[in-house]
Amino acid sequence: MISITIFSNLDFELNTFFSVPHFCLEVLKEALNRYKNPEIINSDQGSQFTSSQFTNIITGRNIKISMDSKGRALDNIAIERFFRTLKYENIYITEYRDV
């Protein structure tokens, strides 16, 4: 599963002004610079993945784009479950002093 591979192998910075589109672009750029280009990148249809900035990076490297159909949350159930568990078993119940 590529998303788990990216998150576990890349260094990323979390700050209080977290911007999802910016974060996705930075993760994409770092992954493409660090690893061999994949044949295809699959995502959902979130605005961070359909933006021209995001898609231009992918198509500029001759990588095919695949997007899940609307309402297909079960297509990526493993990663969705991971983040749900992380939130409910750690983030929501832990009082962090800083980010």
TALIN-V189860 format. One record per run of one state. SS is the DSSP state (alpha for helix, beta for strand, coil for the rest). FROM is the first residue (numbers start at 1). TO is the last residue. Records with the same first field share a line. If there is no record, write none. Layout:
BEGIN
SS=FROM-TO ; FROM-TO
END
This chain:
BEGIN
coil=1-1 ; 10-19 ; 35-39 ; 44-46 ; 51-51 ; 61-63 ; 68-72 ; 92-99
alpha=2-9 ; 20-34 ; 47-50 ; 52-60 ; 73-91
beta=40-43 ; 64-67
END
